[in-house]
Each structure stands twice: as C-alpha cells, then as structure tokens.
Amino acid sequence: KMGENKNPIPPIFKTFEQMQAGSPEYIAEKFGGLLKALDGKVVTAMDELQKSNGGTAEAANYQKAHGAFQVVYSAMTNTLGAAKKMATESISQVGR
C-alpha cells in the first residue's frame, strides 16, 4: 500500500504540543512518576516485611528492586540533564 505509515507515532507523542513541550521531559515526567510510584510500593512492602519480621529472602528481593529503581531513575535524570545541556550548547552554536 502506498503512503502506509510503517512507523506510527508512539502514543506518547500523539499531540504536537507534547512534541513541542520537549519530549524527553515529557517522557521523563511520565516514566519518572511511574518509577516513583512502583518504588513507593516496593518500599512499603519492605517496611511491611520488616514489621512482620517475616521472609528475609523476600525482604532482600525488595531491597534489590528498590536499588534497581534508584539506579534507573538517576540514570534517566542524568541522561536528561546531559541531553538538555547538549541541546542548549548546539542551539547557542547555531546562534553565533
């Protein structure tokens, strides 16, 4: 079929406004919120396990998950910061 879009726009970029608003920030906001919510659940579960003094193995797993969320979140934040810096620098180069 002619003109069939092989690469449909991902739903997160559906509106032009969202694209203009700086999609990395938009994505980070969405995924960041999700990660924080999931991490919150993990932390809550860890607390519950510690209170009930049960399942040391489970507690260790929750601890690992919590650590993983922290790593992913900080990596995402760092990548965003670097991307923003690069974008700003390249824009200022063009301006000269």
Order of alpha helices (4+ residues) and beta strands (2+ residues): alpha-alpha-alpha
